[in-house]
Amino acid sequence: MSVESYHFDFMAEAIREAEISISEGGLPIGAVLTRDKKIISRGYNRRVQEQNVILHGEMSCMRNAGLIPFHDTVMYTTLSPCSMCAGAIGLFKLSLLVIGESVTFPGSKDILTQFGIPFIDLEDERSINMMKSWRSVPANERLWQGDIGN
């Protein structure tokens, strides 16, 4: 799969979602779901805000999409997905996942591969810097460890 310029535009939208989460005291992970190069759903990590362990950015985005077929959708997420989110993406057979970065968290690309979900890792500096900056605060690092089950 080749990286297209519009991938960075949609990633900018996912980053905006992550910034909303930060402004609410949550984790800096955002996602957008597209169909035919149009955003059909948005979401961000709401685990802290709603005290709900499953509302990671990708899960929130899929929840907001409602009961739709996902097989022809592309998701953009600021961070490589954890095993729960990768499993949901695989279960619902998204056509492509575009990852902002996997430098700060490698995620579970192996699960995506097991499900046959193609992915592109943009290694996007905006995503990397956002997570590094946020995690540099000790209280945020504790929130992060809780988010990944530690």
C-alpha positions in Angstrom: 0.0 0.0 0.0 1.3 3.4 -0.9 1.1 6.5 1.3 -1.0 9.2 -0.3 -1.1 12.9 0.7 -4.7 12.6 1.8 -3.7 10.1 4.4 -1.9 13.0 6.3 -5.0 15.2 5.9 -7.2 12.5 7.6 -4.5 11.9 10.2 -4.7 15.6 11.0 -8.4 15.1 11.7 -7.6 12.2 14.0 -5.1 14.4 15.8 -7.8 17.0 16.3 -9.8 14.3 18.1 -6.9 13.4 20.3 -6.5 17.1 21.2 -10.2 17.2 22.3 -9.5 14.3 24.6 -6.4 16.0 26.1 -8.5 19.2 26.7 -11.0 17.0 28.6 -8.3 15.4 30.8 -8.2 12.2 28.7 -5.5 10.4 26.7 -4.2 11.8 23.4 -5.6 9.2 21.0 -8.0 10.0 18.3 -9.5 8.3 15.3 -11.6 9.0 12.2 -13.4 6.6 10.0 -13.8 7.2 6.3 -15.8 5.8 3.5 -15.1 7.0 -0.1 -12.6 9.5 1.3 -15.2 11.2 3.4 -15.3 11.1 7.2 -18.3 9.2 8.5 -17.3 9.0 12.2 -15.0 10.5 14.7 -13.8 9.4 18.2 -11.2 9.8 20.8 -10.1 8.0 23.9 -12.8 8.5 26.5 -11.7 6.0 29.1 -11.0 8.6 31.7 -13.9 10.9 30.8 -16.6 8.1 31.0 -14.7 5.8 33.4 -15.1 3.1 30.8 -12.1 0.8 30.1 -13.1 -0.1 26.6 -13.5 3.4 25.2 -10.1 3.7 23.5 -10.0 6.0 20.5 -10.7 3.4 17.9 -13.5 1.8 19.9 -15.1 5.2 20.5 -14.9 6.0 16.8 -16.6 2.7 15.9 -19.2 3.2 18.6 -20.0 6.6 17.1 -20.4 5.0 13.6 -23.3 2.9 14.8 -24.5 -0.3 13.3 -22.9 -0.1 9.9 -21.0 -2.4 7.6 -17.3 -1.6 8.1 -15.8 -3.7 5.3 -15.4 -0.7 2.9 -14.1 1.8 5.5 -10.7 3.1 6.3 -9.8 4.1 9.9 -7.1 6.7 10.8 -5.8 6.4 14.3 -3.1 8.5 15.9 -1.5 5.5 17.7 -0.9 1.9 16.8 -3.9 0.0 18.2 -3.8 -2.2 21.3 -4.9 -5.8 21.1 -8.5 -4.9 22.0 -8.8 -2.3 19.3 -6.9 -4.4 16.7 -9.2 -7.3 17.4 -12.3 -5.1 16.9 -10.9 -3.7 13.6 -10.2 -7.3 12.5 -13.6 -8.6 13.6 -15.5 -5.9 11.6 -13.1 -6.3 8.6 -12.1 -2.7 8.0 -10.5 -2.4 4.6 -7.5 -0.4 5.8 -6.0 1.0 9.0 -3.8 4.1 8.8 -1.7 4.4 11.9 -0.2 7.8 13.0 2.7 6.2 14.8 4.0 3.1 16.5 7.2 4.6 18.0 5.8 5.3 21.5 3.7 2.2 21.5 4.2 -0.7 19.1 0.6 -1.9 19.4 -0.7 -5.1 18.1 0.0 -5.1 14.4 0.3 -8.9 14.6 -3.4 -9.2 15.3 -4.2 -7.0 12.3 -2.0 -9.3 10.2 -3.8 -12.4 11.6 -7.1 -10.9 10.5 -5.7 -9.9 7.1 -6.2 -6.2 7.7 -3.8 -4.1 5.7 -2.3 -1.1 7.5 0.0 1.8 6.8 2.2 3.3 9.6 2.8 6.9 8.6 5.4 7.4 11.4 3.9 10.9 11.6 5.9 13.3 13.6 2.8 15.2 14.8 1.5 12.0 16.4 4.8 11.0 17.8 5.5 14.4 19.4 1.9 14.6 20.8 2.2 11.3 22.7 5.8 11.9 23.8 4.9 15.3 25.1 1.8 14.1 26.9 3.5 11.1 28.5 6.4 13.3 29.8 4.0 14.4 32.6 4.2 11.8 35.4 0.4 11.8 36.1 -0.3 11.3 32.4 2.2 8.4 32.3 0.2 6.7 35.1 -3.0 7.2 33.1 -1.3 5.7 30.1 -0.2 2.6 32.0 -3.8 2.1 33.1 -5.0 2.5 29.5 -2.8 -0.4 28.4 -3.8 -2.6 31.3 -0.6 -2.2 33.4 
